[in-house]
Amino acid sequence: MFQRVTYIAALAACGLGLTALHGSAQPDKKAKPEDQAKSKKALQEVQDFIGLWNLEGTQKVGAKTEAWKEKVSWGWKFKDGDAWIVVSFADGKGKFFSTGELKYILEKKKYALALTPAAKGEAAQTFEGDYAKGALKLERKDAKTNDVYRLTLNTVAEGERFVMKYEKQDGGKGLFSAVHAMQGNKDGVVAGGPKKPECIVSGGSANIAVSYNGKTYYVCCSGCRDEFNADPAKYTKGK
């Protein structure tokens, strides 16, 4: 009798453990539509980043300045009402980073950019910060060294040029020093050329044509094109 009671108790304890484990593995609750809209609106502050950029990078190596060229592409992604921005450096083969994702964390009211280093085996690096005075400034702190790394991203010349600066603050104290930088023009853009149509999905400068019910609209990237094609009526209502 004692063995039977012990066996049942063990099963019950196991069941409780499985229930707790199952509960902890549940996915996060889906964000409310109004919160999704707020996050998307915040990301639209950096809409000028969207597109393909022909950049030239520079880095101090001793007394010399090393230079290289790199194509960097920014684009929107959408899923289940959520919106975020992805970036690819030289088709995933960039000098320092391969890919990344930019999101807006509504709870913190902060932008978060998770970048995958080019070196194999290194974990993603997440930078957090704010958009102010026309620039996105993001920082991360190295837990081992306390070094602080800062990324500054912005466009100039009315959105025709992109600038990316990477700086370091030793031990989290003192001034930041330059590590490397990249800047250059948007692919296919002629300086002072005619203004492009507006993206019907994100509101930015667009150059990709899409159609619905015999009408032509424009989107800024493949992500917005896919989002439009998934539900064109949503974006063309009243237009």
N, C-alpha and C positions, 0 to 999 in steps of 0.2 A: 504493500500500500504506500509505504514511504517513497519507494522508488518511482511509483506512478505519479505521485504528487510532485516529486522533484522534476520528473520528465516534463510534466505539463507546465510547471513554473518556468522551466528552461525555454520551452517553446514560446511561452508568452513573452518572456524577456527578449527572445530573438525577434519576435514579431514587432515588439516596440522599437527595437533597434533598427529594424528594416524600415519601419514607418518613419522614424526620425531621419534616417539616411535618405529615404525617398523624398521627404519633405524638404531637406536641405538642398536637394538636387533640382528642385523645381525652378524653371526659368523665371527671370524677372518679369514683373507685370508689364504689359504693353503700355506705353505712354499714352496719355489722353490726347485726342486729336488737337485740342487747343495747345497742349505742350509741344506736340510735334510741330505745329505751325510756328510757335515761338522759336524753337530751335532752328528751323529752316530760315526764318527771318534773320536770325543772328548770323547765320552762315552766308546769307546774301550780302552781308557787309563786305565780304571778300570775293564777291562775284567776279571782279576784274582778274582774279587769279586764273579763272577757267580758260583753258586753251593750251596750245602747244607753244613752248618758248624755246628759242635758240639762245642758250646762255653760254657765257664764257666765264670760267672759274679761275680764281687766283689764290695762291697760298704762299706764304713766306716759308722758305726752306733754307735756314741759315741766312746767308747774305743774299741769296737769290730769290727771285719770285717765280714760282712754278705756275704755268697756265695750262688750261685744258678747255675743251668744248663739251657741252652736255645738253641734250634735249630733255626738257622737263615738261610733263603733261599733267594738268589738273582737270578733273571732271567730277560731275555729280553722280551720286548713287542713291537709289530709292528702293525701299522694301517695307511693305506693310505700313505705309504712312510715314516711316522714318526717312530722314534725308541726311546725308553726310557727303563729304568731298574726299576724293581719293587723289593721290599724286604718284606718279611714276618717274623715276630718274633714269634716263637713258634706257628705256624699256626694261627696267629692273636691274640694270648693270651700271648704276651710277658710281662715281668715285668714292663717295662716302655713304650714301644711302641708296637703297633699291626702290622701296615703295613706302607709302604711308597713308594714314587716314586722319582726316580732320573732322572733329565733331564738336558740337556745342553742348556742354554739360549744364543743363538748366538749373539743377540743384545748387551748383557752385557759381553759376553765372560766369563760367570760364570756357575758353576754347581749349581743346585738347588735341594735340597732334602727335600721333603714335607713328614713329619712323622706324623702319627696319634697316639696320646698318648693312652696308655692302659686304662686310666681312662675314663669312659663313659661321654659324654657330652663336653669334651674338644675339642677345635678347632685344626685343623692340624697346626703343627709348621714347618715353612719353613726356612731352613738353606741354605746360599749361600756362595760360596767360590771357591777355585782353587785346581787344582791337581799339585803338585810340589814335587820333590825329593822323588817320590814313595809313596806319601800319599795324600789323599783327605782331605783338611781342610775346614770346613764349620762353619759359625757362624750365630747366630740370636740374636737380641736385644729385650728384653722385654720392650714394650712401657711404661708400668707403673712404673717399678722399675729401668729401664736403665741397668739392669743386662745383661751381654753378656754370651751366652752359646756357647761353641765350641765343635764340633765333629771332631775327627781325625780318619780316616779309612784307613787301609793299610794291605797289606799281607806281610809275611816274609817267610823265609825258602823256597824260590823259588815258592811262591804261595801256599804252603801247609798249612800255618797257617794264620788266620785272626785276626786282632786286632781292637777293637773299643773303643776309649776313649771319655768320656763325661766330660767336665770341665765347670767351672763357674767363671766369673769375676764380683765381687760385684760392682754394680753401674757403670759398664763400666770403672773402673779404677783399676790400680794395677795388680798384678799377678793373673793368673788363678789357681784355686784350683780344685783338682780331685773330681768329683761327683760319678761316677761309671765307670767301664770298663768291657769289655768282650773280651775273646780271646780263640782260640782253633783251632782244626784241621779240614780240609775238610773231609766230610763224605766219607768213602770208600777209602781214599788215604793212601797208605803205604809209610812211609818215605823213600826216596831214591829209590822208585819204578820206573818202566819204564815210559817214557814220553808218555802221551796220544795223540791221533790224534788231528788235528786241526778242530775246528768247521767251517763248510763250509759257515755258515751265518755270524758269528761275528768274527771268527779268533782266538778264545780262545781254551783252553783245552777242549776236548769233550769226552763224554763217552756214548752218545745215538746214536744208529745206525738207519739210514734211508736209503731208497733205491729208485732208479729211473733208469729206462731202464736197469735193471739187474745189476746195480752197487751199491755198498754200500758206503755211506758217513756217516759222524758223525756230531752231533750237541751237544751244551753244555747244553741246557735247553729246557723245554717244549715250551717256547716262540719261540725259534729258530726252533724247530721241526715244529711248526704250520706254521711259515713263510716259511720254506722250502717246506712243503707239499702244500702250497697255490700256489706256482709257482716254482717247482723244476728246470725247464729249465733255469730260471733266474740265478740260482746259480751253475748249472753244465755246462753251456756253455763254451766250450773250455777246459773242464777237463775230 
